[in-house]
C-alpha cells in the first residue's frame, strides 16, 4: 500500500511538472503596436483621403438631387399628369443612381482597406511569430480582447475530428 501511494505521488509530480512546463503564454497589446506602425498610419491617411473624396462626390450629387426634388415640389402642380409621372420616374432613377454610387463607394473603400492592410497584417504576424519563437512562447493573446494571435505546438484538430468520426 505504501509503495502504491509513493508511486501515485511520483506520477502526480511528473504530471504536474509536465503541465506547468507545457505552455508558455504571453500577451500583446495589438492595437498599440498597430497604431505605432508607420505603414498603418500611412494606409489610414490614404484611406481617409479616399473616403472623404467619395463622400464629397456623393454629397454633391445628393444636394443636386435635393434641389431638383424641391423644385419639382414647387412646380409639380403646374405640370400635366404625364409630365409629373415622367419627372417622378426621372427623380426616382436619380435617387437609385445615388444609392448605387454610395454602395459602390462603400465596396471600393472596403476593397482598398483590405488591400492596404494585407501587407501590414503579414508584417505584424511575421514579427509576432519571430518574437514568439525567440522567446519560447507557445501562445500569444491580444491583451485587449480574448483573441489568440499566435499558436505553436501540437494541433488537436485532427484528433478531435477522429473522435467525432469526421
C-alpha positions as CSV (number, residue, x, y, z in Angstrom):
1,X,0.0,0.0,0.0
2,X,2.8,2.4,0.9
3,X,4.5,1.6,-2.4
4,X,1.3,2.4,-4.3
5,X,0.9,5.8,-2.6
6,X,4.6,6.7,-3.3
7,X,4.2,5.7,-6.9
8,X,1.0,7.7,-7.1
9,X,2.8,10.8,-5.6
10,X,5.7,10.4,-8.1
11,X,3.3,10.1,-11.1
12,X,1.4,13.2,-9.9
13,X,4.6,15.2,-9.5
14,X,5.7,14.3,-13.0
15,X,2.3,15.1,-14.5
16,X,2.1,18.5,-12.7
17,X,5.6,19.3,-13.8
18,X,4.7,18.5,-17.4
19,X,1.5,20.5,-17.3
20,X,3.3,23.5,-15.8
21,X,6.1,23.4,-18.2
22,X,4.0,22.5,-21.3
23,X,3.0,26.0,-22.3
24,X,4.5,29.5,-22.2
25,X,1.8,32.1,-22.7
26,X,2.3,35.8,-23.4
27,X,0.0,38.8,-24.2
28,X,0.5,41.7,-26.5
29,X,-1.3,45.0,-27.0
30,X,-2.1,44.6,-30.7
31,X,-3.9,47.9,-31.1
32,X,-1.0,50.0,-29.7
33,X,1.5,48.1,-31.8
34,X,-0.5,48.6,-35.0
35,X,-1.1,52.3,-34.2
36,X,2.7,52.7,-33.9
37,X,3.5,51.2,-37.3
38,X,4.3,53.8,-39.9
39,X,2.8,51.6,-42.7
40,X,-0.5,51.6,-40.8
41,X,-0.5,55.3,-40.3
42,X,0.2,55.9,-44.0
43,X,-2.6,53.4,-45.0
44,X,-5.0,55.1,-42.6
45,X,-4.3,58.5,-44.1
46,X,-4.7,57.3,-47.7
47,X,-8.0,55.5,-46.8
48,X,-9.3,58.6,-45.1
49,X,-8.4,60.7,-48.1
50,X,-10.2,58.3,-50.4
51,X,-13.2,58.2,-48.1
52,X,-13.5,62.0,-47.9
53,X,-13.3,62.3,-51.7
54,X,-16.0,59.7,-52.3
55,X,-18.2,61.2,-49.6
56,X,-17.8,64.7,-51.1
57,X,-18.8,63.4,-54.5
58,X,-21.9,61.6,-53.2
59,X,-22.8,64.7,-51.0
60,X,-22.6,66.9,-54.1
61,X,-24.9,64.7,-56.1
62,X,-27.3,64.3,-53.2
63,X,-27.6,68.1,-52.8
64,X,-28.2,68.5,-56.5
65,X,-30.9,65.8,-56.3
66,X,-32.5,67.5,-53.2
67,X,-32.7,70.8,-55.1
68,X,-34.3,69.1,-58.0
69,X,-36.9,67.5,-55.7
70,X,-37.6,70.8,-54.1
71,X,-38.1,72.4,-57.5
72,X,-40.4,69.6,-58.5
73,X,-42.5,70.1,-55.3
74,X,-42.9,73.8,-56.1
75,X,-43.8,73.4,-59.8
76,X,-45.3,69.9,-59.9
77,X,-48.9,71.2,-59.6
78,X,-48.4,73.1,-62.9
79,X,-47.4,70.0,-64.8
80,X,-49.7,67.6,-66.6
81,X,-50.1,64.1,-65.3
82,X,-47.8,62.7,-67.9
83,X,-45.1,65.3,-67.2
84,X,-45.4,64.6,-63.4
85,X,-45.1,60.9,-64.0
86,X,-42.1,61.4,-66.2
87,X,-40.4,63.7,-63.7
88,X,-41.1,61.4,-60.8
89,X,-39.6,58.5,-62.7
90,X,-36.6,60.7,-63.5
91,X,-36.2,61.6,-59.9
92,X,-36.6,58.0,-58.8
93,X,-33.9,57.0,-61.2
94,X,-31.5,59.7,-59.9
95,X,-32.2,58.6,-56.4
96,X,-31.3,55.0,-57.3
97,X,-28.2,56.1,-59.1
98,X,-27.1,58.0,-55.9
99,X,-27.8,54.9,-53.8
100,X,-25.8,52.7,-56.3
101,X,-22.9,55.2,-56.2
102,X,-22.9,55.1,-52.4
103,X,-22.9,51.3,-52.4
104,X,-20.1,51.2,-55.0
105,X,-18.1,53.7,-52.9
106,X,-18.5,51.5,-49.8
107,X,-17.4,48.4,-51.7
108,X,-14.4,50.3,-53.2
109,X,-13.5,51.5,-49.7
110,X,-13.7,48.0,-48.2
111,X,-11.6,46.6,-51.0
112,X,-9.0,49.3,-50.7
113,X,-8.9,48.8,-46.9
114,X,-8.3,45.0,-47.4
115,X,-5.6,45.7,-50.0
116,X,-3.9,48.3,-47.8
117,X,-4.0,46.3,-44.6
118,X,-2.9,42.9,-46.0
119,X,0.8,43.7,-46.1
120,X,0.6,45.3,-42.7
121,X,-1.1,42.2,-41.3
122,X,1.5,40.0,-42.8
123,X,4.4,42.1,-41.4
124,X,2.8,42.1,-38.0
125,X,2.1,38.4,-38.0
126,X,5.7,37.6,-39.1
127,X,7.0,39.8,-36.3
128,X,4.8,38.1,-33.8
129,X,6.0,34.7,-35.0
130,X,9.6,35.7,-34.7
131,X,9.2,37.2,-31.3
132,X,7.3,34.1,-30.1
133,X,10.0,31.7,-31.4
134,X,12.8,33.8,-30.0
135,X,11.3,33.9,-26.5
136,X,9.9,30.4,-26.5
137,X,6.2,31.4,-26.2
138,X,3.7,28.8,-27.3
139,X,0.7,31.2,-27.3
140,X,0.3,34.9,-27.6
141,X,-3.1,36.5,-26.7
142,X,-4.2,40.0,-27.6
143,X,-4.4,41.8,-24.2
144,X,-7.3,43.9,-25.3
145,X,-9.5,41.0,-26.4
146,X,-9.8,37.3,-25.8
147,X,-8.3,36.7,-29.2
148,X,-5.4,34.3,-29.8
149,X,-2.9,35.9,-32.2
150,X,-0.2,33.2,-32.2
151,X,-0.2,29.5,-31.6
152,X,2.6,27.0,-31.6
153,X,2.8,23.4,-30.5
154,X,0.6,20.5,-31.4
155,X,-2.8,21.0,-33.1
156,X,-5.6,18.8,-31.7
157,X,-7.9,19.4,-34.6
158,X,-7.2,16.0,-36.3
159,X,-7.6,14.1,-33.0
160,X,-10.9,15.7,-32.3
161,X,-12.2,15.1,-35.8
162,X,-11.2,11.4,-35.4
163,X,-13.0,11.2,-32.1
164,X,-16.1,12.7,-33.7
165,X,-15.8,10.3,-36.7
166,X,-15.3,13.1,-39.2
